[in-house]
């Protein structure tokens, strides 16, 4: 919150009042923020099954999408009972002991349960002992008859499967159907679903024969699916366990049945949809999760949501697989209105929508431009002529900048008794190594132009240190190391790309790959790539030349040093490129070798040669 105080005289009593008001407003703002934090609910989510079950994953995603909405930002804990794999009384006893240890004395603003096992366990054991005051919402409950008698004020969201809607759609999409086979396992969940199906299927018995198949083993299921003939349909409900007790993932049986059946297979849940089945009015786990979380929030807000919600709105959606519809020649026109169509290939316009719209926009713009050009052709010619002159001038300015950068580098090297050709060679070596490294053409030109400025900071080092023929003292060495920082500061006034790159090289060209360099102790790829390349080029040329404080090293000794410093002073990849292209580097050294020194009479201190005047 910003407070603006006008510039007018404030008398002492008024001044105290103003300060008091400001303090009060700040306190209120802090209290509001603390109040917002305090009202973010803390929720426990208890799932009946493990997250390897896609239904559970989708339920959880729906719950979290509501709890983590920006206007809610709830905190939550998650537990998985895993009743698909473990359901013995001994297991539930051990689980109760674990939850006692974890949650005795804990406070939750609300609890969300998914599927029947979680509801059953909470009603029987957990609620009175562990969560006596917490509001509870349960979703994914099979049917009202499976709800325990003593649920009290728990809000129940029934997993109402839309069997009638699915069968109505299936018969409309497949005229001439004589018989519908219903596949469902013999688990407690399956029996509960079957009761609800039997109630809903009554209106269809006069239109089509419906046969509920007994539980079969895996091979029998596949064989039965293969033997179907035209005029038949399969309605596949849950099949987590076959007749011999073999357990399956939720998607496995739908996948093998759809693959082996020559007739359409309809399903009831969205987790079965990517199996090759045609589809149906499927129940959405994500929608159930969203409904449960929103019901809990409504209850915490005092809105009084219904004790039991068993409607289909918002929880079921006609959903169909495009490839399966095509396989069985089911026309899209036979689908219910507002159906969701999965895996439908995009039309040409949809696939290239952005390109087509962009092209149309470009064509329109070009049309306008062409019209303007026709009207202004004579004027444009004059403008083009002026632009050509401007471009030529700009090119000259750029080339002059590059020459000035190189010349300044040469002057600084000359001051430290190095030759001007040293910076030219360092620039050429750097450009070659940058090219072999794979730099873009623009970056190669950039490093070639910026490299001559690597020692610009030496302009701030005393001559007594630069020209000292013997070994430097520790204090002198620390001063000369400071040339990197001086160079960075000299070039800090501009952020243009060339100056910025030169500034980085000047600061970092004495950093080492192993992190023991100066001035910042950067390590590895923390060092700019341009600086790493320039560092190797500089050392290679410096060791190959005589300086006031040393003689030139023999070629073999220079190469041995660079090889030893691979991964120490130098980037290993750049060292490898150096040796791979050593012949090209030495060719550069030969081409840019130092000229024979001029006598003083012809050097910088020699006499001035003025042009002769012609007699008129």
C-alpha positions in Angstrom: 0.0 0.0 0.0 1.4 3.4 -0.9 0.7 6.6 1.1 1.1 10.0 -0.6 1.6 12.9 1.8 1.2 16.4 0.3 3.8 19.0 0.9 2.0 21.4 3.3 2.8 22.6 6.8 1.8 20.1 9.5 1.4 21.4 13.0 2.5 19.2 15.9 -0.9 17.9 17.0 -1.9 17.3 13.3 1.4 15.6 12.7 0.8 13.1 15.5 -2.7 12.4 14.2 -1.4 11.7 10.7 1.3 9.4 11.9 -1.3 7.6 14.1 -3.6 7.1 11.1 -0.8 5.8 9.0 0.1 3.3 11.7 -3.5 2.2 12.0 -3.8 1.6 8.2 -0.6 -0.4 8.2 -1.8 -2.5 11.1 -5.2 -3.1 9.4 -3.4 -4.2 6.2 -1.3 -6.6 8.2 -4.3 -8.0 10.0 -6.1 -8.5 6.7 -3.2 -10.4 5.2 -3.0 -12.6 8.4 -6.7 -13.1 8.3 -6.4 -14.3 4.6 -3.8 -16.8 5.6 -5.8 -18.0 8.6 -8.9 -18.7 6.4 -7.1 -20.9 3.9 -8.6 -24.4 4.7 -6.5 -27.4 5.6 -7.9 -30.5 4.0 -7.2 -34.3 4.3 -7.8 -36.3 1.1 -8.3 -40.0 1.7 -8.4 -42.2 -1.4 -9.7 -45.8 -1.4 -7.2 -46.8 -4.1 -3.6 -46.2 -5.0 -2.5 -43.7 -7.6 -1.6 -46.5 -10.1 -5.4 -46.5 -10.7 -6.2 -43.8 -13.3 -9.7 -43.3 -11.7 -7.9 -42.3 -8.5 -5.4 -40.0 -10.3 -8.3 -38.2 -12.1 -10.3 -37.8 -8.9 -7.3 -36.4 -7.2 -6.6 -34.0 -10.1 -10.2 -32.7 -9.9 -9.9 -32.2 -6.1 -6.6 -30.4 -6.4 -7.8 -28.1 -9.2 -10.4 -26.6 -6.8 -8.3 -26.6 -3.6 -5.4 -24.8 -5.3 -7.5 -22.3 -7.2 -6.1 -18.7 -6.6 -9.1 -17.7 -4.6 -8.8 -20.8 -2.3 -5.1 -21.8 -2.0 -5.9 -24.6 0.5 -3.2 -26.8 2.1 -3.9 -30.5 1.9 -2.6 -33.9 3.0 -3.1 -37.1 1.0 -3.5 -40.8 2.1 -4.1 -43.9 -0.1 -5.8 -46.9 1.5 -4.9 -49.1 -1.6 -7.9 -51.3 -1.1 -7.6 -52.8 -4.6 -4.4 -54.6 -3.5 -4.9 -55.0 0.2 -8.2 -55.5 1.9 -7.7 -58.0 4.8 -9.0 -57.1 8.3 -5.4 -57.4 9.6 -4.2 -54.8 7.0 -7.0 -52.4 7.9 -6.1 -52.8 11.6 -2.5 -51.9 10.9 -3.6 -48.9 8.8 -5.8 -47.7 11.7 -2.8 -47.8 14.0 -0.7 -45.9 11.5 -3.4 -43.2 11.2 -3.7 -43.0 15.0 0.0 -42.3 15.2 -0.1 -39.7 12.4 -3.3 -37.8 13.1 -4.2 -38.1 16.7 -4.5 -34.5 17.9 -4.3 -33.1 14.3 -6.9 -30.6 13.1 -8.4 -30.5 9.6 -10.9 -28.0 8.4 -12.5 -30.7 6.2 -11.9 -34.2 4.8 -12.6 -35.5 1.3 -13.1 -39.3 0.8 -13.0 -41.0 -2.6 -14.9 -44.3 -3.3 -16.6 -46.7 -0.9 -13.7 -48.2 1.1 -12.6 -44.8 2.4 -16.1 -44.0 3.4 -16.6 -47.3 5.1 -13.3 -47.1 7.1 -13.9 -43.5 8.2 -17.5 -44.2 9.3 -16.5 -47.4 11.2 -13.2 -46.4 12.8 -11.6 -43.0 12.0 -14.3 -40.4 12.4 -15.2 -40.5 16.1 -11.7 -41.2 17.2 -9.5 -39.1 14.9 -11.8 -36.5 13.1 -14.8 -36.0 15.4 -15.5 -32.4 14.4 -14.3 -32.2 10.8 -16.9 -31.8 7.9 -16.6 -34.7 5.5 -17.5 -35.1 1.8 -17.4 -38.5 0.1 -17.4 -38.9 -3.7 -17.3 -41.8 -6.2 -19.8 -43.7 -4.0 -21.3 -46.6 -6.0 -25.0 -46.1 -5.1 -27.3 -44.9 -2.2 -27.7 -48.6 -1.0 -23.9 -48.9 -0.4 -23.8 -45.9 1.9 -23.3 -47.0 5.6 -26.3 -46.3 7.8 -24.5 -44.1 10.4 -22.8 -41.6 8.0 -24.4 -38.7 10.0 -23.8 -35.4 8.3 -21.3 -36.6 5.7 -22.1 -35.2 2.3 -22.3 -38.0 -0.3 -21.8 -37.7 -4.0 -23.1 -40.8 -5.7 -21.3 -42.2 -8.7 -24.4 -42.3 -10.8 -23.5 -44.1 -14.1 -25.6 -43.0 -17.1 -26.5 -46.5 -18.4 -29.7 -45.4 -20.0 -28.1 -42.5 -21.9 -25.3 -44.8 -23.1 -27.6 -47.5 -24.3 -29.9 -45.1 -26.0 -27.0 -43.6 -27.9 -25.6 -47.0 -28.7 -28.9 -48.2 -30.2 -29.3 -45.0 -32.2 -25.8 -45.2 -33.6 -26.1 -48.9 -34.4 -29.6 -49.5 -36.0 -30.5 -53.2 -36.3 -28.9 -54.1 -33.0 -30.5 -57.3 -31.7 -28.6 -58.0 -28.5 -26.4 -56.2 -25.9 -24.0 -58.2 -23.8 -23.0 -56.7 -20.5 -19.5 -57.5 -19.1 -18.9 -56.9 -15.4 -16.7 -58.5 -12.8 -18.0 -60.2 -9.6 -16.3 -57.8 -7.1 -18.3 -55.9 -4.5 -18.0 -52.8 -6.6 -19.2 -54.8 -9.7 -22.2 -56.1 -7.8 -23.1 -52.6 -6.6 -22.9 -51.3 -10.2 -24.9 -54.2 -11.5 -27.8 -53.4 -9.1 -28.0 -49.9 -10.5 -27.7 -51.1 -14.1 -30.5 -53.6 -13.6 -32.8 -50.9 -12.4 -31.9 -48.6 -15.3 -32.1 -51.3 -18.0 -35.8 -52.1 -17.6 -37.1 -49.8 -20.3 -34.8 -51.4 -22.9 -35.9 -55.0 -22.5 -38.8 -54.5 -24.9 -36.5 -53.0 -27.6 -33.4 -55.2 -27.4 -32.3 -58.3 -25.7 -29.9 -57.6 -22.8 -27.7 -60.4 -21.4 -25.6 -59.9 -18.3 -22.6 -62.3 -18.7 -21.2 -64.3 -15.8 -17.7 -63.6 -14.6 -15.1 -65.2 -16.9 -11.3 -65.7 -16.8 -9.0 -63.6 -19.1 -8.9 -66.0 -22.0 -12.6 -66.7 -21.9 -13.3 -62.9 -22.1 -11.1 -62.6 -25.2 -12.6 -65.6 -26.9 -16.1 -64.4 -26.2 -15.3 -61.0 -27.7 -13.9 -62.6 -30.8 -17.1 -64.6 -31.4 -19.5 -61.6 -31.6 -21.4 -61.1 -34.9 -23.2 -58.3 -36.6 -26.3 -57.0 -34.7 -24.6 -57.4 -31.3 -23.0 -54.9 -29.0 -20.8 -55.2 -25.9 -21.4 -52.9 -22.9 -18.3 -53.2 -20.7 -18.6 -52.1 -17.1 -15.8 -52.5 -14.6 -13.5 -55.6 -14.8 -10.8 -55.4 -12.2 -10.7 -59.1 -11.4 -11.6 -62.1 -13.5 -13.3 -65.3 -12.4 -10.1 -66.9 -11.1 -9.1 -63.9 -9.1 -6.5 -62.4 -11.4 -6.3 -58.6 -10.9 -6.0 -56.1 -13.8 -5.3 -52.4 -14.2 -8.4 -50.4 -15.0 -7.6 -49.9 -18.7 -6.4 -53.5 -19.4 -9.6 -55.4 -20.0 -11.3 -52.6 -22.0 -8.2 -52.5 -24.2 -8.1 -56.2 -25.0 -11.9 -56.5 -25.4 -12.0 -53.5 -27.8 -9.1 -54.9 -29.8 -10.6 -58.4 -30.2 -14.3 -57.5 -30.7 -15.6 -57.2 -34.3 -18.6 -55.3 -32.9 -18.7 -51.9 -31.1 -17.8 -51.8 -27.4 -19.4 -49.2 -25.2 -18.1 -48.2 -21.8 -19.2 -46.2 -18.7 -16.1 -44.4 -17.3 -13.7 -41.9 -18.8 -10.6 -44.0 -17.8 -11.8 -46.6 -20.3 -11.9 -44.2 -23.2 -8.4 -44.6 -24.6 -8.8 -48.3 -24.9 -10.3 -48.4 -28.4 -13.9 -48.5 -27.2 -16.5 -46.4 -29.0 -17.5 -44.5 -25.8 -20.8 -43.6 -24.2 -22.2 -41.2 -21.6 -19.1 -41.7 -19.4 -18.6 -40.8 -15.8 -15.8 -38.3 -15.2 -13.5 -38.9 -12.3 -12.1 -35.4 -12.6 -15.7 -34.0 -12.4 -16.4 -36.1 -9.3 -13.2 -34.7 -7.7 -14.2 -31.2 -8.5 -17.7 -31.7 -7.2 -16.4 -33.1 -3.9 -13.9 -30.3 -3.3 -16.5 -27.6 -4.2 -19.1 -29.2 -1.9 -16.6 -29.1 1.0 -15.9 -25.4 0.3 -19.6 -24.7 0.1 -20.1 -26.4 3.4 -17.2 -24.5 5.1 -18.8 -21.3 3.8 -22.1 -22.2 5.4 -24.0 -22.6 2.1 -25.7 -25.9 3.1 -25.0 -28.2 0.1 -27.3 -31.3 -0.3 -26.6 -34.3 2.0 -26.6 -36.6 -1.1 -26.0 -35.6 -4.7 -26.9 -38.3 -7.2 -27.6 -36.3 -10.4 -25.7 -36.7 -13.6 -25.2 -33.0 -14.5 -21.6 -32.0 -14.5 -20.4 -35.6 -13.7 -21.3 -37.4 -17.0 -20.5 -36.4 -20.6 -21.1 -38.1 -23.9 -17.6 -38.9 -25.0 -16.6 -40.9 -28.1 -13.4 -42.1 -29.8 -13.0 -40.9 -33.3 -11.0 -43.9 -34.6 -13.5 -46.4 -33.1 -16.4 -44.5 -34.8 -14.6 -44.7 -38.1 -13.8 -48.4 -37.6 -17.5 -49.2 -37.2 -18.8 -46.6 -39.7 -20.8 -44.8 -37.1 -21.6 -41.3 -38.5 -20.7 -38.3 -36.5 -24.2 -36.9 -37.1 -25.6 -39.8 -34.9 -23.7 -38.5 -31.8 -25.7 -36.6 -29.1 -25.4 -32.8 -29.1 -22.4 -31.4 -27.3 -20.6 -34.7 -27.4 -16.8 -34.7 -26.8 -14.8 -36.3 -29.6 -11.4 -37.7 -28.7 -8.4 -38.2 -31.0 -10.2 -36.6 -34.0 -7.6 -35.6 -36.6 -7.6 -31.9 -37.3 -8.9 -30.6 -40.6 -6.5 -28.9 -42.9 -7.7 -25.5 -41.7 -7.5 -26.5 -38.1 -4.0 -28.0 -38.5 -2.7 -24.9 -40.3 -5.0 -22.3 -38.8 -2.3 -20.0 -37.6 -0.3 -20.3 -40.9 -3.4 -19.6 -43.0 -4.5 -16.6 -40.9 -1.0 -15.3 -40.9 -0.8 -15.7 -44.7 -4.1 -13.9 -45.2 -3.0 -11.1 -42.9 0.3 -10.8 -44.8 -1.5 -10.8 -48.2 -3.8 -8.0 -46.9 -0.9 -6.0 -45.6 1.1 -6.5 -48.8 -1.9 -5.4 -50.9 -2.1 -2.1 -48.9 1.7 -1.7 -49.3 1.6 -2.3 -53.0 -1.2 0.3 -53.4 0.8 2.8 -51.4 4.0 2.0 -53.4 2.1 2.6 -56.7 0.9 6.0 -55.5 4.4 7.0 -54.2 6.8 5.4 -56.6 8.6 8.6 -57.6 8.9 9.7 -54.0 10.1 6.2 -53.0 13.0 6.4 -55.5 14.2 9.5 -53.9 13.9 8.0 -50.5 15.8 4.8 -51.7 18.6 7.0 -53.0 18.8 8.7 -49.6 18.7 5.4 -47.8 21.6 4.1 -49.9 23.6 7.0 -48.8 22.6 6.5 -45.2 23.5 2.8 -45.4 26.9 3.5 -46.8 27.5 6.1 -44.1 26.3 3.6 -41.4 28.6 0.9 -42.8 31.5 3.3 -42.7 30.7 4.2 -39.1 30.6 0.5 -38.1 33.9 -0.2 -39.8 35.4 2.8 -38.2 34.2 1.6 -34.8 35.8 -1.8 -35.4 39.1 -0.2 -36.5 39.1 2.1 -33.5 38.6 -0.9 -31.1 41.4 -2.8 -32.8 43.7 0.3 -32.8 43.0 1.0 -29.1 43.9 -2.6 -28.3 47.1 -2.2 -30.3 48.0 1.0 -28.5 47.5 -0.6 -25.1 49.6 -3.6 -26.0 52.3 -1.3 -27.3 52.3 0.5 -23.9 53.1 -2.8 -22.2 55.9 -3.4 -24.8 53.9 -6.0 -26.7 53.5 -5.7 -30.5 50.4 -4.5 -32.2 50.1 -7.7 -34.0 49.6 -9.6 -30.7 46.0 -8.3 -30.5 45.4 -9.0 -34.3 46.6 -12.6 -33.8 44.4 -13.0 -30.6 41.4 -11.7 -32.5 42.1 -14.1 -35.5 42.7 -17.1 -33.2 39.5 -16.3 -31.3 37.5 -16.0 -34.5 38.8 -19.4 -35.8 38.2 -21.2 -32.5 34.7 -19.6 -32.3 33.9 -20.8 -35.8 35.1 -24.4 -35.0 33.1 -24.3 -31.7 29.9 -23.6 -33.8 29.3 -20.0 -33.0 26.9 -18.1 -35.3 28.4 -15.9 -37.9 27.4 -12.8 -36.0 29.1 -14.0 -32.8 32.3 -14.9 -34.7 32.5 -11.3 -36.0 31.7 -10.1 -32.4 34.5 -12.0 -30.7 37.0 -10.9 -33.5 36.1 -7.3 -32.9 36.0 -7.4 -29.1 39.0 -9.6 -28.4 41.6 -6.8 -29.1 40.2 -5.0 -26.0 40.9 -7.9 -23.6 43.8 -6.0 -21.9 42.3 -2.5 -22.1 42.6 -2.3 -18.3 46.4 -2.2 -18.5 46.0 1.5 -19.2 45.5 1.9 -15.5 48.6 -0.1 -14.4 51.8 1.9 -13.6 54.6 1.7 -16.1 57.0 0.6 -13.4 55.0 -2.7 -13.1 54.2 -3.2 -16.8 57.9 -2.6 -17.8 59.5 -4.4 -14.9 62.0 -6.9 -16.4 62.2 -9.1 -13.3 59.7 -11.1 -11.3 56.8 -9.1 -9.8 56.3 -8.9 -6.0 53.1 -10.2 -4.5 51.8 -6.6 -4.1 52.8 -5.8 -7.7 51.1 -9.0 -9.0 47.9 -8.1 -7.2 47.9 -4.6 -8.8 48.5 -6.0 -12.3 45.6 -8.5 -11.7 43.4 -5.5 -11.2 43.6 -4.6 -14.9 40.7 -7.0 -15.5 38.4 -4.8 -13.2 39.8 -1.6 -14.7 39.0 -2.8 -18.2 35.4 -3.7 -17.1 34.9 -0.3 -15.6 36.3 1.5 -18.6 33.8 -0.2 -20.9 30.8 0.0 -18.5 29.3 3.1 -20.0 27.6 1.3 -23.0 25.4 -1.8 -23.3 25.8 -2.1 -27.0 26.5 -5.7 -28.0 30.1 -5.0 -29.1 31.1 -3.0 -26.0 29.2 -5.4 -23.7 31.1 -8.3 -25.1 34.5 -6.5 -24.9 33.6 -5.6 -21.3 32.9 -9.3 -20.4 36.1 -10.5 -22.1 38.2 -7.8 -20.3 36.8 -8.8 -16.9 36.9 -12.6 -17.3 39.8 -13.5 -19.6 42.0 -14.5 -16.6 39.3 -16.7 -15.0 40.2 -20.4 -14.9 38.0 -23.4 -15.8 38.8 -25.0 -12.4 37.6 -21.9 -10.5 41.0 -20.6 -9.3 41.3 -17.7 -11.6 40.7 -14.0 -11.0 39.1 -11.5 -10.3 35.8 -13.4 -9.5 36.9 -17.1 -9.1 34.3 -18.1 -11.7 34.3 -21.8 -12.6 33.4 -23.8 -15.8 30.5 -22.5 -17.8 30.0 -19.6 -15.3 32.7 -18.0 -17.4 31.5 -16.4 -20.7 32.2 -18.6 -23.7 33.8 -15.6 -25.5 36.1 -15.0 -22.5 37.1 -18.7 -22.4 38.0 -18.7 -26.1 39.9 -15.4 -25.9 41.8 -16.7 -22.8 43.3 -19.6 -24.7 44.1 -17.5 -27.7 45.8 -14.9 -25.5 47.9 -17.4 -23.6 49.0 -19.2 -26.7 50.2 -16.1 -28.4 51.7 -14.6 -25.2 53.8 -17.7 -24.4 55.0 -17.8 -28.0 56.4 -14.2 -27.8 59.2 -12.6 -25.8 58.1 -10.1 -23.2 60.2 -7.7 -21.0 60.0 -10.2 -18.2 60.5 -13.5 -20.2 61.7 -15.1 -23.3 59.5 -16.8 -25.9 58.8 -20.4 -25.1 59.7 -23.2 -27.6 56.7 -24.5 -29.6 56.7 -27.9 -27.9 56.8 -26.3 -24.4 53.8 -24.0 -25.3 51.7 -27.0 -26.6 52.7 -29.1 -23.6 51.5 -26.3 -21.2 48.2 -25.9 -23.0 47.6 -29.7 -22.9 48.4 -29.9 -19.2 46.0 -27.0 -18.5 43.1 -28.8 -20.2 40.4 -28.7 -17.5 42.6 -26.5 -15.3 43.1 -23.1 -16.9 41.2 -23.8 -20.1 37.8 -25.2 -21.2 38.5 -28.9 -22.3 36.4 -28.6 -25.4 38.2 -25.5 -26.6 41.6 -27.1 -25.9 40.5 -30.1 -28.1 39.5 -27.7 -30.9 42.8 -26.0 -30.5 44.8 -29.1 -31.2 42.4 -30.3 -33.9 43.0 -27.1 -35.9 46.6 -26.3 -34.8 47.9 -26.1 -38.4 45.3 -23.3 -39.2 46.3 -21.4 -36.0 50.0 -21.6 -36.8 49.2 -20.4 -40.3 47.5 -17.3 -38.7 50.6 -16.8 -36.5 52.8 -16.9 -39.6 50.6 -14.6 -41.6 50.4 -12.0 -38.8 54.0 -12.4 -37.6 55.6 -9.4 -36.1 57.5 -7.1 -38.6 61.2 -6.4 -38.3 61.6 -3.5 -35.9 62.2 -0.1 -37.6 65.2 2.0 -36.7 64.5 4.9 -34.4 65.0 7.3 -37.3 61.9 5.7 -39.0 59.9 4.8 -35.9 57.5 6.8 -33.8 60.2 9.1 -32.5 61.9 9.8 -35.9 61.8 13.0 -37.8 58.6 14.4 -39.4 58.4 14.1 -43.2 56.3 17.0 -44.5 54.8 16.9 -48.0 56.7 19.0 -50.6 55.1 22.1 -51.9 54.8 22.4 -55.6 55.9 25.6 -57.2 53.1 27.5 -58.8 
